[in-house]
Amino acid sequence: MKRALADVTKLTRMVGTFVSTDGVRAVVDVGGGRIPADMAGYLPEINEPVWVLFIDGTALILGPTKMKPAEGTVTGPPSGNLVPISTVAGAMSVPYASGLTLSAGQVVKLGAWSGGGFVGAIMSTSPPPPLAPAPPSPGPVNQSAVFTAVDAGSYRSGWWTSQVWASDSNTGAWFYGSKIADTIPNGAAITAAAIYISATQITGWPPNIGYHSSAGKPGGNVSVGGASAVPVFNGWVNIPLSIVDYLKSNVGGVGVASGGYSIFRSLGQDPSSGALRINWTA
C-alpha cells in the first residue's frame, strides 16, 4: 500500500510572478522562493501573475491568472508613444502600430500581450459580444409523497360503515379530496404507486381495486373504474399506475368493487388505512 501511494502523481497549483527567461525555461517567484519553471506555450510579461502547476515537484507555467482583453476603446489622444484605452480589464496605456491615427472613441484591436501588449489596428465596428448559451433546462425531478385518506366507508343501500369492505354485496372506497390532483402535475409521469392495507380480515379472491370520482362520500354509491384484481396483505401493496394517473388530474379516490371477503380498517381504527404512496417525475 505504501509503495502504491508513493507512485501516485502529486499535483499542486499555485499563483506565482513571472520574472524572466533562462534559456528554454522561465524563472518565477512562487511559494516564497524564486525557482526555474517549464513553460506551456505561453510567454508572460515580466511581473505578470501566472498559474504554476507543480507535478511531483517540477514547476510548469500554465498561463496567466487573468486573460488579456482582445479589444479596447481609445479614451484620449496618444502621448509619449502610448495611447490610453479602456478595456474589460480596466484602463491602461499601450504602444500602437506605426501609421495609426488614433482618437477618443475608436474601437481598437489589441494583441501581442506576451510582448507587453499594443494596439494593432482600428476596428471598423465593435461586433456584439457572443451570447452565452442558455443554461441547460433541468431534467425531470424524482418526487415522492404519501397521501392519507380524508374519509372511507362501504356502500350497501347506503353508507353503512366506515370500514372498507371487499365483498360482492359492498362497494368500498377511500376518499382523498383534491389533495393528489393539487400536488401532482397533470404532465407528471407516475413511476410507482402503493396503498397501505390495514385489514382485520383478508379472505377469498383478491379485491378488484380501481378509482372513483368522488372527493368525499356522495349521496349515493361511487362508480369504480379501471378496476383490476390486486392480491393484498397488511402493509404497502403495489397498485396499477393507472389509478394514480386518474387521480393526478381528477378529484376522487380508490374504490373496491367486490372480490373476496376482506375488511379493511376505518380511519378511526387506523389513520393510515388506504394511504397512497406515490412516486413521480416532473
N, C-alpha and C positions, 0 to 999 in steps of 0.2 A: 504493500500500500504506500509506504513512504517513497519507494522508487517511482511508483506511478505518479504520485503527487509532484515529485521533483521534476518529472518530464513535462508537466503542464506548462504551456507558454504563459508568461506573466505579462500582462498589458496594463500600462498606466498612461493616462493623458493629463498633461499639464499646460498651463499658459506660460510662454517664455517671451523674451525680447530678442529679435534678430540683431546681431552685432556686425558680422562681416562674413566674407567667404574666405576659406583657407584651402586653396586648391579645388578639389572636386567636392569638398564638404563645406558646411556652414559652421559658424560659431554663434552660439545662442546662450543668453543668460536665462537660467531656469532653475527653480528649486534652491535658490540661494548660491548658485555657483555658475561658472562660465565653462561650457563644455562644447566639444565638436558634435555635429549632428548631420545626418544624411538629409538630402532634400528630395521631395517627391514631385519634381517638375515645376515648382513654384519658387521664384526668386523674390524674397521680400525686400522691402525698403529697410534701410538702417533705422533702428529703434521701433520697428513695427511689431506689435503684439502678434504672436503666432501660436498655433496649436502644436505642441510637441508630444509625439507618441513614443513611449518607451516600450520596446519589445525585448524582454529578457535583458534589460539594461542598456540596449542600444537605442540611441535617440534618432527620431525621424521627424522632420518638419513637415506637417501635413498641409498647412496653408494658413491664411490669415484668420484671425478670430472674428473679423468683420469684413464682409465683402465690400469691394470698392464700387462706387457708383459708375454707371456706364454713360451718363449724360448729366448736364447741369445747365443752369441759366446764368448768363453773364449779368452781374449786378452793377458794374461800373466800368469806366474806361481802363485799359491796361496802364500799368505803372511799373517802371523798372523791369520790363520784360516779363511781368507776371500780370495775369488778369484775375480779378475777383469773380468767383462763381458761387452759386448756391446749389447744393445737391441734397439728396436724401440723407447723406451722411453729415450734412452741416455746411457751413461756409468755409471756403478755402481759397488760396491764391496759387495758381499754377502757371507754368510757361505755356506757350501756344506756338503752333506751327507758323513758320515764316510765311508772310504773304497774306495772312488773315487780317481783315479789318473788323475789329470786334467792338460792339457797343451794347449798352444795357438792354436786356430783354431778349437777346438772342439765345436760342437753344443750341448747345454745342455738344459734340461727341467727345468723350474722354477716353483715353487709352494709355497703354504702356505704363501701368502702375508700378511694375517692378523696377522701372527706371525713375520713379518719382511722380509720374502722372502728368499729363499735358492735354491741352485742347488740340484735337487733331483736325476737326472740321466743324463748319457751321451747318446745322441741320436745317433742311427746308421746312420741316414741321416737326412737331413733337407727337409721335404716334401715341394713341391712347394705350395705357398700360394693359397688358392682357388680363382678362378677368379670371380670377381664381375659380376653379371648378366648385360647384355646389357640394357641400358635404354629402356623403352617401346617406340615403334615407335608411333609417334603422329597419332592420328586418323584423319579422313577426316576433312578438314577445310572448313567451310562455307564461300563462297565468293560471291560478287555481283558487277556488273558493268553495266553502261549504254553505249551503243554503238550507236553513231549517224550515220546516213547515209552519204555517200560521194556523192551520186547523186540520182536522182529519175526521173521518167517520165512515159509516156504511149506510147505504140506502136500500130499504126493502119496504116499499109502500110509504116511505118517509125516512128521514134521517133519524134512526132509532138508537144508534150507539156511536160513541166517539172512537171506538176501536175500528180498525180496518180489517174487514173480513174478506177472505178469498174463498168464495163458495158459489155454487150455481144459483143460489137464491139471493145473493147480495152483490151490490156494486160498491167496492171500497174505494176510497180516494184520500189523497193528501193534497192540501192546498198551499200555495206559496205566494198568493197575491201577484204583484208585478215585479217582485224583487229580482228575479232572474232576468227578465227582459230589461229591467232598468240597469243591470250591471254588465251583461254580456252583449257586445255589439252584434247587430244583425249579420255583419260580414265575418264574424269570428269563425274559426274552424274548431269544432269540438273534437278534442283528442281523447278524452276519457270521461266516463260518467258512471257513478255508482250511487246506490241508495242504501241507507242504513236500515237494516231489518232488525227490529226488536220484537220478537214473537213470543207469545205464550203457547202457541201450538203450530206445528208445521206437519201437515199430513196430506196424503193424496197426491194428485197431479200438481206440477209446478203451476203457479198462478199466471194468468195472462196479464201482463203489465204493459200499459201504454200511457198516453197523455190525454188530458181533457182541457176544456177551455174556460173553466170557472176559477176566478180569483179566490172565492170563498164558497161556502155551501149555498147552492141555489135553492129556489123553492121546490124544484123537482129534482130528478136524477141527473147525473152527469153522463155525457156520451164519451166513451173511451175509444180513442182512435189509435191506429198504429200498434195495436197490442200484439205481443208475442209471448210465448211461454218462457219464463225465466226461473230456473231452479234457484231456490232461496235457502238461506241458512242465517243464523244470527250473526250480524256484523255487516261489513260493507260488501255489497253484491253488485257486480257489474250489470248495467242495463244497456239496451240499444242506444247508440248515439242519436238516433232519430228522435227520441223522446226529448232530449235537450235541444236538438235543432229546432224543434217546435217551440219550446218554452223560451228560447232566447229572443224570439220575435213575437211572442204572444203571452198574455196573462194566462194562468192556468195551473195545472198540477199533474200529478201522477195518479192514474186510475188502475184499479184491479178489476178486470172483467171476468169473473169466475175463475175456476181452476182449483182443484183440490178442496181442502177444507182446513185453511190456515187462518190464524187470528194474530194480527199484529197490534201491538200496544198503542193505546191512545197517547196524545201528547201529555196528558196529565200523569199517565203512568211512566212515560219516558219522553222527555222533551226532544230527544234526538231521533225518535221514531220517524222514519220517512225522510230524514235529512238527505239532501243531494250533494255529493262531492263531484265537482265538475272541473275539468282541465280544458283550457282552450288557448289558442294563439290568435293574436290580433295586432 
